[in-house]
Amino acid sequence: MATSPERRALATEAPLWAAYLPGEALPPPLIADPNLPLVSIVTPSYQQGAFIADTVASVLSQDYPNLEYWVVDGGSHDETLTELERFRHDPRLHLISERDRGQSDAINKGWARCRGQILAWLNSDDTYLPGAIRAQVTALMQAPEAGAVYGDACYTTADGRPLERISSYPFSPAAVLSLRIPIQPTVFLRRTLVAAIGPLNLERHYSMDTDYWARAISVAPWVWNRDLIATYRLHTNSKSVAQFRGFYADWITIAEHYYRRGAPTPARQRERAMVLADIYAAMANLEVRSGRRSDALRYSAYALLLAGLRPRMLKLPFALLDRHLPLNLAAQATALWGYARRRLRKP
């Protein structure tokens, strides 16, 4: 069905976004196919000059005809702006470079300016795979009840070499809150959903994505597109590698806040216990990887007390062996489990 793209910035129409109302006139979006929705992508960036060109190229090389792309830079003083000059000829790309209040603030600035019916953000060290935008738009158009779509991704090394595939799971609130889904760079959300739940929380410096998903799943269900959509780069300066312990308090707080809403039924209490156990198991696996065995054992004990043995805890022995033998068993076990799940659920 033909749809006419929005022509006004999100902040001009959504009251929850009024604080981010842009003060400048915005360039008109380019619509090559009026039968398809406009997609708006935002990339928050700060000091990511080593990776930003790959990210931008992966967006602008997509085969989708209606694209608006905002790069919101926090005032980088590395090679970021020089790298971005390579793309300034493309009228779909718009750049803001000024000091901000962090990653969430940068995303909010970008989304507030977006005119698209579908919105996403792609961090400045990740990339879209070919056909990603078209695949996610198609999945949303085929699921009118869904507020967002997510998919599978692939870990890569710092220099972009593929590692293992990260396989998603079917949608459920428990899967979102226990960090099994979604993989952030694969998420595309309807404008109506973003308008309804408002900006990202600036107080979430680590898990702003999980916090946003927890708010969004209370409004509308999501749909899983099983395609491989994006890459997730692992490097020494990424938050998920360098600052992983900072995520812990956010994860627990987000889950607890979600389960405080609504009636505390026995089923909801059981689900809460399993979600918290899965979070503690994830924390234990991360601590083992860093050689903190006492912390890993403590978090494993929390998980066992809450919900007994959880599947995620089965990675612990492999992770412990990896500390002494360079066999990469934990990653291989994860990849094998993902492959088996894809085969079992293949339509």
C-alpha positions in Angstrom: 0.0 0.0 0.0 1.3 3.4 -0.9 2.3 5.6 2.0 3.2 9.3 2.0 6.3 10.0 4.0 6.3 12.5 6.9 7.7 15.9 5.9 8.0 17.4 9.4 10.6 16.8 12.1 9.5 14.4 14.9 10.0 17.1 17.5 7.5 19.4 15.8 4.7 16.8 16.1 5.5 14.8 19.2 5.0 16.6 22.6 7.4 14.3 24.4 10.2 15.5 22.0 9.5 19.2 22.3 12.7 19.8 24.3 14.7 18.7 21.3 12.9 21.0 18.8 15.6 22.0 16.2 16.2 25.7 15.9 17.3 25.6 12.3 15.4 25.0 9.0 16.0 21.4 7.9 16.8 20.3 4.3 13.9 18.5 2.6 14.2 14.7 2.6 14.8 13.0 -0.7 11.9 10.7 -1.8 12.8 8.5 -4.8 9.8 6.1 -4.4 6.6 7.6 -2.9 5.2 4.1 -2.5 7.8 3.3 0.2 8.2 4.9 3.6 11.1 7.3 4.4 13.7 5.8 6.7 15.7 8.0 9.0 19.0 6.7 10.4 21.1 8.5 13.1 24.7 7.8 13.9 26.0 9.2 17.2 29.7 9.8 17.1 32.6 10.9 19.2 36.3 10.2 18.5 35.5 7.3 16.2 37.6 8.5 13.2 39.1 5.0 12.8 35.7 3.5 12.1 33.2 6.2 11.0 33.9 6.0 7.3 32.9 2.3 7.3 29.7 3.0 9.2 28.7 5.9 6.9 29.5 4.0 3.7 27.4 1.0 4.9 24.4 3.3 5.2 24.8 5.4 2.0 25.5 2.3 -0.1 22.1 0.7 0.8 19.8 -0.1 -2.1 16.8 1.5 -0.3 15.4 4.6 -2.2 14.1 6.8 0.6 16.8 7.6 3.1 17.6 10.4 5.5 20.8 10.1 7.4 22.0 12.2 10.3 25.5 12.0 11.8 25.5 13.7 15.2 29.1 14.2 16.4 30.0 15.4 19.9 32.8 17.7 18.7 35.5 15.1 17.9 39.0 16.3 17.6 40.4 13.2 15.9 40.1 12.5 12.2 36.3 12.0 12.3 35.3 15.3 10.5 38.0 14.7 7.9 36.6 11.3 7.2 33.1 12.6 6.9 34.1 15.2 4.3 34.4 12.2 1.9 30.6 11.9 2.0 29.5 15.5 2.1 28.5 15.4 -1.6 25.6 13.1 -0.8 22.4 15.1 -0.1 21.0 12.3 2.1 23.7 12.9 4.7 23.4 15.7 7.3 26.0 16.5 9.9 25.8 18.1 13.3 29.1 18.6 15.2 29.0 20.2 18.6 29.4 19.3 22.3 26.6 17.2 23.7 25.6 15.3 26.8 26.6 11.9 25.7 25.5 9.2 23.3 21.8 9.3 24.2 21.7 13.1 23.8 23.2 12.7 20.3 20.7 10.1 19.3 17.9 12.3 20.6 19.1 15.3 18.7 19.2 13.3 15.5 15.8 11.6 15.9 14.1 14.9 16.8 15.0 16.1 13.3 13.9 13.0 11.5 11.0 13.0 9.0 10.9 9.3 8.4 8.2 6.9 9.2 10.8 4.4 10.3 13.7 5.3 12.6 17.0 3.6 13.6 20.4 4.4 15.1 23.6 2.9 14.1 26.6 3.4 16.3 29.8 4.8 14.7 31.7 1.6 14.9 29.0 -0.7 13.5 27.8 -1.3 10.0 24.7 -2.3 8.0 25.1 -5.3 5.7 23.9 -4.9 2.1 20.1 -4.9 1.8 19.6 -4.3 5.5 17.3 -1.3 5.4 15.1 -2.8 2.7 14.9 -6.1 4.6 13.8 -4.4 7.8 11.3 -2.1 6.1 9.7 -5.2 4.3 9.5 -7.0 7.6 7.7 -4.1 9.3 5.3 -3.6 6.4 4.4 -7.3 6.6 3.7 -7.0 10.3 1.4 -4.0 10.8 0.9 -4.9 14.5 4.6 -4.6 15.3 6.2 -1.5 16.6 9.7 -2.5 15.7 11.8 -5.1 13.9 15.1 -6.7 14.8 17.4 -9.3 13.3 20.7 -11.2 13.5 24.1 -9.6 13.5 27.7 -10.6 13.2 30.6 -9.8 15.6 33.7 -8.5 13.8 37.2 -7.7 14.9 38.5 -4.2 15.2 39.6 -4.3 11.5 36.3 -5.7 10.4 37.0 -9.4 10.0 33.8 -11.5 10.7 33.7 -13.5 13.9 30.6 -15.5 15.0 27.0 -14.8 14.1 24.8 -13.4 16.9 21.5 -15.2 16.5 18.3 -13.6 17.9 15.3 -15.3 19.5 11.6 -14.9 18.9 10.1 -11.9 20.6 9.0 -11.8 24.2 9.4 -9.2 26.9 11.5 -11.7 28.9 13.9 -12.2 26.0 14.4 -8.4 25.8 14.9 -7.9 29.5 17.3 -10.9 29.9 19.5 -9.4 27.1 18.9 -12.2 24.6 17.3 -9.8 22.1 17.5 -7.5 20.3 20.9 -6.8 18.9 21.0 -3.0 18.9 22.2 -2.2 15.3 19.5 -4.4 13.8 16.6 -2.5 15.4 14.2 -0.3 13.3 11.3 1.4 15.0 8.1 3.0 13.7 7.9 6.7 14.1 4.7 6.4 16.0 6.4 4.2 18.6 9.3 6.6 19.1 6.9 9.6 19.3 4.8 7.8 22.0 7.7 6.8 24.3 9.8 9.9 24.0 13.6 10.5 24.0 16.3 8.2 25.3 17.1 8.5 29.0 20.3 10.6 29.5 21.0 8.9 32.8 21.6 5.6 31.1 25.3 5.9 30.1 25.7 2.2 29.3 22.4 0.5 28.6 20.4 3.3 27.0 19.3 0.8 24.3 17.9 -1.8 26.8 16.2 0.9 28.8 14.5 2.2 25.6 13.5 -1.3 24.5 12.0 -1.9 28.0 9.8 1.2 27.5 8.9 0.3 23.9 7.8 -3.3 24.5 5.1 -2.0 26.9 3.5 -0.2 23.9 3.7 -2.6 21.0 5.1 -6.1 20.2 8.2 -6.5 18.0 8.9 -8.8 15.0 12.0 -10.8 14.3 13.5 -10.8 10.8 15.9 -13.7 10.7 18.1 -12.1 8.1 21.7 -11.1 8.9 21.3 -7.3 9.2 24.4 -5.6 10.8 27.9 -6.0 12.1 28.8 -5.3 15.7 32.5 -4.4 16.0 34.5 -5.5 19.0 37.5 -3.3 19.8 39.3 -2.2 22.9 37.6 1.2 23.2 34.0 0.0 22.7 31.9 0.3 25.8 30.9 -3.4 25.6 34.6 -4.4 25.8 36.3 -1.7 27.8 33.6 -0.8 30.3 31.4 -3.9 30.5 31.1 -3.7 34.3 29.3 -0.3 34.0 26.4 -2.1 32.4 25.6 -4.3 35.4 23.6 -1.8 37.6 21.7 -0.6 34.5 20.6 -4.2 33.6 19.3 -5.0 37.0 17.6 -1.6 37.5 15.8 -1.8 34.1 14.5 -5.3 34.7 13.4 -4.5 38.3 11.6 -1.3 37.1 9.8 -3.2 34.4 8.5 -5.9 36.8 7.4 -3.3 39.4 4.8 -2.2 36.9 1.6 -4.2 36.8 0.1 -6.7 39.2 2.7 -9.1 40.9 1.0 -12.3 39.7 2.8 -15.6 40.3 3.6 -16.0 36.6 5.1 -12.5 36.5 7.2 -13.2 39.6 8.5 -16.4 38.1 9.4 -14.6 34.9 11.2 -11.8 36.9 13.3 -14.5 38.7 14.3 -16.1 35.4 15.1 -12.7 33.8 17.3 -11.7 36.8 19.0 -15.1 36.8 19.8 -14.7 33.1 21.3 -11.3 33.8 23.4 -12.6 36.6 24.6 -15.5 34.4 25.6 -13.0 31.7 27.5 -11.0 34.3 29.2 -14.2 35.5 30.3 -15.0 32.0 31.8 -11.6 31.5 33.7 -11.8 34.8 35.2 -15.2 33.9 36.4 -13.7 30.6 38.2 -11.0 32.5 39.7 -13.5 35.0 37.6 -12.5 38.0 36.6 -15.9 39.1 35.4 -15.0 42.6 32.9 -12.4 41.1 31.8 -14.9 38.5 31.1 -17.5 41.2 29.2 -14.9 43.2 27.0 -14.0 40.3 26.5 -17.6 39.4 25.3 -18.3 42.9 22.8 -15.4 42.6 21.4 -16.9 39.4 21.1 -20.4 40.9 19.3 -19.1 43.9 16.8 -17.1 41.8 15.9 -19.7 39.2 18.2 -22.8 39.3 20.4 -23.8 36.4 19.9 -21.5 33.4 21.1 -22.4 29.8 23.4 -19.3 29.8 25.4 -20.7 32.7 26.5 -23.6 30.6 29.1 -21.3 28.9 30.9 -20.9 32.2 33.0 -24.1 32.0 34.1 -23.2 28.5 35.0 -19.7 29.5 37.1 -21.0 32.4 39.0 -23.3 30.1 39.6 -20.4 27.7 41.4 -18.6 30.5 44.1 -21.4 30.4 43.9 -22.8 26.9 43.7 -20.5 23.8 40.9 -22.6 22.3 38.1 -20.0 22.1 35.7 -22.6 23.3 33.0 -20.3 24.7 32.7 -18.5 21.4 32.6 -21.7 19.5 29.9 -23.1 21.8 27.8 -19.9 21.3 28.2 -20.1 17.5 27.3 -23.8 17.5 24.2 -23.2 19.7 23.1 -20.4 17.4 23.6 -22.5 14.3 21.6 -25.4 15.8 18.7 -23.0 16.8 18.6 -21.5 13.3 18.4 -25.0 11.8 15.7 -26.2 14.2 13.6 -23.1 13.6 14.1 -22.8 9.8 10.8 -22.4 8.1 
